[in-house]
Amino acid sequence: MAHHSCSSQSKRFCPFSLFLFVGSAITSVRYLQRASSKKSAELGADDVEPFRVVFVLGGPGAGKGTQCQLLSDNLGWSHLSAGDLLRAERTKVGSELADVINANISAGKIVPSEITVKLIKNAMEELRRTKGRTKFLIDGFPRSEGNVTAWKEVVGSQANVERVFFFECPEDILTSRLLERSKTSGRIDDSIDVIRKRFDTYREESMPIIEMYEKDGKVRKIIADRSIEEVYQEVESILRE
């Protein structure tokens, strides 16, 4: 009488043993996946290559955004504007930060540093995750000692600040540029009263930051009351060094 057990020598394979083998293999794969994910999480940001960062500073209307966009288009650096990130955040429905950001910008004041730095960091991480970007031009930041402190606390060793561009331009030229921009920008901070407040804030809080980075040998001064083409040729050559 034929024997139908899995131990039969006449059977080429045992369905039950195959089931056990497959089940064990799946369990092992899932275990390894969980272990790998846990290890990646434990490694943290310190084991990821630091972002390469260039801060781009200068008075309101100095042409920071224009030059950053050209550099981004031609050299592959990602352009992040602290001001644009703040303006985008304040239009988000249900954002708890919107009222705080609006009140500060309308008064020509600098937004709390932790908010600005968190938005910048989030944007860098998102661009690295989605597009593999690691080089960033950050314009309009840092503008105060509070910005620098928050950057060190929130970003720290996750980014290497390689250079600081300082766009120098007389205030009368900056004012005319901003008033011209206000005709089409729709920005509430391009009115003459707010412009004056922004200049005051810039002189009081931003200039000491530029002096601080000068001591580190990172500042490159750019004369900004020239044509867009002339300014671009200079900043491009510096970035290619």
Backbone torsions as a table, in degrees:
resi	resn	phi	psi	omega
1	MET	NA	132.1	-176.0
2	ALA	-67.0	141.7	179.4
3	HIS	-104.0	125.2	-172.4
4	HIS	-103.7	11.2	-179.0
5	SER	-73.3	163.5	-179.0
6	CYS	-67.5	-13.9	-178.2
7	SER	-85.8	-5.4	-177.7
8	SER	-60.6	131.8	179.5
9	GLN	-70.7	-20.5	-176.8
10	SER	-78.0	-12.6	-178.8
11	LYS	-84.8	135.2	176.8
12	ARG	-75.2	-35.1	177.0
13	PHE	-151.9	162.6	179.6
14	CYS	-113.0	117.5	180.0
15	PRO	-55.1	-38.9	-178.4
16	PHE	-66.9	-42.1	178.4
17	SER	-64.4	-39.5	178.2
18	LEU	-61.9	-41.2	179.0
19	PHE	-61.2	-45.0	179.5
20	LEU	-63.2	-39.7	-178.9
21	PHE	-64.2	-47.6	-179.3
22	VAL	-63.1	-43.5	179.4
23	GLY	-61.3	-41.7	179.5
24	SER	-66.1	-38.7	179.8
25	ALA	-64.7	-44.1	179.8
26	ILE	-62.0	-44.0	178.8
27	THR	-59.9	-41.3	-179.1
28	SER	-65.4	-42.5	179.9
29	VAL	-62.5	-44.8	179.7
30	ARG	-63.1	-38.1	178.9
31	TYR	-63.2	-45.3	-179.7
32	LEU	-64.7	-37.8	178.2
33	GLN	-64.1	-43.1	178.8
34	ARG	-64.5	-41.4	-179.9
35	ALA	-64.2	-40.2	179.7
36	SER	-65.9	-42.7	179.1
37	SER	-63.6	-40.9	-179.9
38	LYS	-64.6	-41.5	179.7
39	LYS	-63.8	-42.2	179.1
40	SER	-61.2	-40.6	-179.7
41	ALA	-66.2	-38.2	-178.7
42	GLU	-70.8	-28.5	179.6
43	LEU	-63.1	-42.1	174.7
44	GLY	71.9	-172.1	-173.4
45	ALA	-69.7	-23.9	-176.4
46	ASP	-64.3	-22.9	-178.3
47	ASP	-96.5	5.5	175.9
48	VAL	-98.8	139.7	179.9
49	GLU	-56.6	129.7	-177.0
50	PRO	-61.5	148.8	173.1
51	PHE	-65.7	146.0	170.8
52	ARG	-96.0	124.3	-172.0
53	VAL	-128.4	138.4	169.8
54	VAL	-122.9	120.3	174.8
55	PHE	-82.2	138.5	180.0
56	VAL	-121.0	110.6	-174.9
57	LEU	-116.9	161.7	179.9
58	GLY	155.8	164.5	-178.6
59	GLY	-63.6	163.0	176.8
60	PRO	-57.9	127.2	179.1
61	GLY	89.0	8.7	-177.3
62	ALA	-76.5	-8.5	178.5
63	GLY	98.3	16.4	-178.0
64	LYS	-59.0	-50.1	-176.9
65	GLY	-63.9	-40.9	179.7
66	THR	-61.0	-47.9	-178.3
67	GLN	-68.4	-38.8	178.7
68	CYS	-62.2	-39.1	-180.0
69	GLN	-66.9	-39.7	177.2
70	LEU	-64.0	-44.0	178.4
71	LEU	-63.7	-37.9	178.6
72	SER	-64.4	-44.1	-178.7
73	ASP	-66.3	-36.9	-171.5
74	ASN	-97.9	-28.2	-174.8
75	LEU	-116.3	-4.6	175.5
76	GLY	83.8	9.3	173.3
77	TRP	-80.8	140.8	177.2
78	SER	-83.3	136.4	-177.4
79	HIS	-101.1	121.4	174.2
80	LEU	-120.8	127.9	176.3
81	SER	-106.7	121.8	178.8
82	ALA	-57.7	-41.9	180.0
83	GLY	-63.9	-42.9	179.8
84	ASP	-64.4	-39.9	178.9
85	LEU	-63.5	-40.2	178.8
86	LEU	-67.3	-42.9	-179.8
87	ARG	-64.9	-37.7	178.6
88	ALA	-66.2	-39.5	-178.7
89	GLU	-65.1	-39.0	-174.7
90	ARG	-72.8	-11.6	177.3
91	THR	-95.0	-5.1	-178.4
92	LYS	-74.4	129.6	-179.5
93	VAL	-66.3	129.7	177.5
94	GLY	81.5	5.0	179.8
95	SER	-73.2	126.1	179.4
96	GLU	-70.9	-19.1	-177.1
97	LEU	-86.5	-16.1	-171.8
98	ALA	-57.8	-47.1	-178.0
99	ASP	-63.9	-41.0	180.0
100	VAL	-64.1	-45.7	-178.9
101	ILE	-64.1	-45.9	-179.1
102	ASN	-60.0	-45.1	-177.5
103	ALA	-61.7	-41.5	-179.2
104	ASN	-70.6	-44.8	-178.9
105	ILE	-64.9	-41.4	-180.0
106	SER	-62.1	-30.5	-179.3
107	ALA	-91.0	3.4	-179.0
108	GLY	71.9	19.6	-178.5
109	LYS	-100.0	164.4	178.5
110	ILE	-84.3	134.4	179.8
111	VAL	-68.4	147.1	177.3
112	PRO	-45.1	131.5	-170.7
113	SER	-58.2	-40.0	-177.2
114	GLU	-61.0	-35.7	179.2
115	ILE	-66.0	-49.1	-178.8
116	THR	-60.3	-47.8	-177.2
117	VAL	-65.1	-40.1	179.2
118	LYS	-62.4	-40.6	178.8
119	LEU	-65.0	-40.9	178.7
120	ILE	-64.8	-47.3	-179.2
121	LYS	-61.0	-44.4	178.9
122	ASN	-59.1	-41.5	-178.8
123	ALA	-66.2	-41.8	178.7
124	MET	-63.9	-44.8	-179.0
125	GLU	-64.8	-37.6	179.2
126	GLU	-66.5	-42.0	179.8
127	LEU	-69.5	-32.5	175.2
128	ARG	-69.3	-41.8	-178.5
129	ARG	-66.4	-41.4	-173.7
130	THR	-92.1	-29.6	-174.2
131	LYS	-129.4	0.3	178.9
132	GLY	71.6	21.6	-177.4
133	ARG	-79.2	138.0	178.5
134	THR	-133.1	-5.6	-178.9
135	LYS	-111.1	125.7	-173.5
136	PHE	-132.8	132.8	167.9
137	LEU	-99.0	117.9	-178.1
138	ILE	-112.1	108.8	-176.2
139	ASP	-98.9	144.4	-178.6
140	GLY	78.3	23.6	-178.7
141	PHE	-156.0	140.5	-2.9
142	PRO	-85.4	151.0	-177.8
143	ARG	-113.8	0.6	-178.5
144	SER	-157.4	166.2	176.3
145	GLU	-63.0	-33.4	177.2
146	GLY	-62.0	-37.8	176.7
147	ASN	-61.5	-45.7	-178.1
148	VAL	-63.7	-44.5	179.2
149	THR	-61.1	-46.1	-179.7
150	ALA	-64.5	-37.4	178.7
151	TRP	-61.2	-45.6	-179.3
152	LYS	-64.8	-35.9	-177.6
153	GLU	-77.7	-41.0	-173.8
154	VAL	-88.2	-39.6	-176.8
155	VAL	-100.9	-49.9	176.2
156	GLY	54.2	-130.1	-175.8
157	SER	-74.4	-0.6	178.6
158	GLN	-74.1	-8.5	178.9
159	ALA	-142.9	146.2	176.4
160	ASN	-113.4	112.9	178.8
161	VAL	-80.2	107.2	-173.8
162	GLU	-85.1	-39.4	-176.9
163	ARG	-147.0	164.4	172.0
164	VAL	-132.6	114.8	174.3
165	PHE	-84.9	132.1	176.4
166	PHE	-119.6	108.4	-179.3
167	PHE	-86.2	110.8	-180.0
168	GLU	-94.8	132.8	-179.2
169	CYS	-158.7	135.9	179.1
170	PRO	-59.3	145.8	-175.5
171	GLU	-64.7	-31.6	-180.0
172	ASP	-66.0	-36.0	177.0
173	ILE	-71.1	-40.3	177.6
174	LEU	-60.5	-42.9	-179.1
175	THR	-61.6	-46.3	-179.3
176	SER	-64.0	-37.5	177.9
177	ARG	-64.1	-43.8	-178.3
178	LEU	-67.2	-40.2	179.0
179	LEU	-65.9	-37.0	176.9
180	GLU	-66.7	-41.5	179.2
181	ARG	-64.3	-33.4	-176.5
182	SER	-62.7	-21.0	-179.2
183	LYS	-67.1	-24.7	-176.9
184	THR	-125.4	-17.6	-173.1
185	SER	-75.9	-33.2	-175.6
186	GLY	71.9	12.1	-178.1
187	ARG	-82.1	132.1	-177.9
188	ILE	-71.4	-14.9	-178.7
189	ASP	-95.5	12.7	177.4
190	ASP	-103.9	14.4	175.0
191	SER	-82.4	155.8	-173.3
192	ILE	-60.8	-39.0	-179.9
193	ASP	-64.4	-44.3	179.9
194	VAL	-69.5	-34.8	178.1
195	ILE	-58.4	-45.2	-179.9
196	ARG	-61.9	-41.1	178.4
197	LYS	-64.7	-37.3	-179.9
198	ARG	-66.3	-38.1	177.0
199	PHE	-64.2	-42.3	178.9
200	ASP	-60.8	-46.9	-179.9
201	THR	-62.3	-41.9	-179.0
202	TYR	-61.0	-46.9	-178.8
203	ARG	-63.9	-42.0	-174.2
204	GLU	-75.5	-37.6	-171.4
205	GLU	-110.0	-31.9	-174.3
206	SER	-86.1	-37.8	-178.1
207	MET	-58.6	-41.0	176.6
208	PRO	-60.2	-29.6	178.8
209	ILE	-68.6	-42.3	178.4
210	ILE	-62.6	-41.5	178.3
211	GLU	-63.5	-36.3	179.3
212	MET	-64.4	-45.6	179.8
213	TYR	-71.4	-25.2	175.5
214	GLU	-62.2	-38.8	179.4
215	LYS	-64.1	-26.9	178.2
216	ASP	-85.9	-2.4	179.5
217	GLY	72.7	22.7	-176.0
218	LYS	-101.2	-12.4	-173.3
219	VAL	-82.9	132.7	170.1
220	ARG	-119.6	115.3	-178.2
221	LYS	-82.1	133.6	-179.4
222	ILE	-120.5	122.4	175.5
223	ILE	-74.4	113.4	-168.1
224	ALA	-98.4	-5.0	178.9
225	ASP	-91.2	49.2	175.4
226	ARG	-125.7	-179.7	179.0
227	SER	-66.8	156.5	178.3
228	ILE	-56.8	-41.0	-177.9
229	GLU	-64.2	-43.5	-179.4
230	GLU	-64.3	-44.0	179.0
231	VAL	-63.7	-42.0	-177.6
232	TYR	-63.1	-42.4	-179.7
233	GLN	-56.7	-38.8	-179.1
234	GLU	-70.9	-48.7	-176.7
235	VAL	-68.2	-32.8	177.8
236	GLU	-65.3	-44.2	-179.4
237	SER	-62.4	-35.4	178.2
238	ILE	-67.1	-43.9	-178.7
239	LEU	-67.0	-25.0	-179.7
240	ARG	-84.3	-6.3	-178.4
241	GLU	-62.8	NA	NA
